[in-house]
Amino acid sequence: MLLGEPSTPKSNNNVQGTVILDDQIVPQVGSYQPTPEGSKFWIPDAKNKPVEGTEFDTIDMALKFYKDYAREGGFEVRRGVDSQRFNYNKNTHNSNYTTPDLKTHLQVEKDAAKLYTNTLFYDVQDEIWASLFHCCSLSVQESETFSTFVIRDTEADYKINGSKVKVTVNLKYEVKYTPSDCSVQCSCLRYECFGLLCRHIFYVLRLSKVDHFPTQYLQSRWSKNPMIIKSVKNSKDGANASNSECALDSVLREIYSSVEQSVNHLVGDFEKLQLYKDAQTTLKEKAKIDVPNPAKMNTNEVYAATLGVTEPKKIDIFPPTDINTKGNRLRTRRKSKSEIAMKISDKPKRLCNTCGKYSHHDSRNCPTKKKGLRDDDVADVDQYDGEDMDFDYSE
């Protein structure tokens, strides 16, 4: 592993990008050195500096060396994977156990706070807020199945500065709303581009007296539960027909959340926590009795369950024989002995270094090398053309 000079948080050429925390926080010690481009590059003041081309036996040794170097220089380093896992767990915990601040009294904003992660919710919240103060309806055309709204977005207006006159351009957007299935579509195409509803759609939903958030426009990648629990995928084939995959996933998440909240409440009382553990153990044993684990299947049984067919006990269908296809032993038509003799009669014999005789074979194809060759075949082999002949003694 080749390691070069590490970048610092204040470096203009920061290539590692992940700055992490360590056990000790030391003031930065170093100096800023100018570069040929005119910028400044911070160089830490440390005794043991890494040199390009340094090799380490393990990643732990390299991490320890760079931690010591960072501690002397006044900055911190750690592995990128650990930082990603830490940020992921932190954001997941904040989304599941914290409630973001609400700006309005609308129910659609409360629903969005429960559905989206905190980071994405603030983007949706800005659009809900803008629908109250920056959107207005210019016209409405209603038909039997849908309604078309023309919405003006005052925040998106812009001005054109000419030589004499300043012209203000008012941007207008068209929103199509279908009450039967609560489907909406806006000409700004924000949902098609980012998967998030725009302010114009929120404005139309409020005018149409739709208080709750339309869940059909919630994409799973922006939700708090983007991935289905692994146990749902493993057991969805054995679930009842009435329980859909989404309903099963929702029930499992509620169970996990209830258990986790119960443990958090009881963590301060060891005796009650022990009683809760015994109760959970009893429920687990009862679940094993009610729904026993299926028996393990061998490889053939797994293939049969996957493909939906079983292997027959008696095989009646066999591959065809005596055909001229790729991979078959016979490539050309069978020649008669007289035809072979006429063909090789014009060819001169040559000396075989193995058997020491003049014949129509060479040392590589000498019949004495062939294992299991009978004596009468060795006597008659000179009549063939030196070609690789296959002998069949199956009779």
URRATA-V806472 format. One record per residue. D_FIRST is the distance of its C-alpha to the first C-alpha in whole Angstrom. Layout:
BEGIN
D_FIRST
D_FIRST
END
This chain:
BEGIN
0
4
6
10
13
14
17
20
23
25
23
25
21
20
17
15
19
19
21
21
24
23
26
27
28
28
30
28
28
27
28
29
28
29
28
29
30
32
30
29
25
25
23
23
24
22
22
18
17
13
12
11
8
8
6
7
8
9
9
12
11
9
12
15
14
14
17
18
18
19
22
23
23
25
22
21
17
16
15
16
17
19
21
22
23
25
27
28
29
31
32
34
35
37
38
40
41
42
45
44
47
50
52
54
57
56
55
53
51
51
50
47
46
46
44
41
38
39
37
39
42
42
42
45
47
47
48
51
52
52
54
57
57
56
57
61
63
65
66
66
67
68
68
69
66
63
64
62
62
61
59
59
55
57
53
52
55
55
57
57
59
61
63
66
65
62
62
60
59
59
56
58
56
57
57
58
59
60
62
62
58
57
55
54
53
53
52
50
47
45
45
44
41
40
41
43
47
48
51
54
53
54
57
58
57
59
62
62
62
59
58
55
52
52
49
49
47
44
41
39
36
37
39
38
38
36
35
38
37
36
39
41
39
40
44
45
46
48
50
53
54
55
52
49
46
46
48
47
43
46
47
44
43
46
46
42
43
46
45
42
45
47
44
44
48
48
45
47
50
48
52
52
48
49
52
50
47
50
52
48
48
52
51
48
50
53
50
49
53
54
51
50
47
47
47
44
44
43
41
45
46
43
43
47
46
44
46
49
51
51
51
55
56
58
57
59
57
56
54
57
57
59
57
55
52
48
47
51
52
55
54
58
61
63
65
68
69
71
69
66
69
70
67
66
69
68
65
66
64
62
61
59
57
56
60
62
64
64
63
62
58
56
54
51
54
56
58
58
54
54
54
57
59
63
65
67
64
63
67
67
63
65
66
63
61
58
56
54
56
56
58
59
61
61
64
END
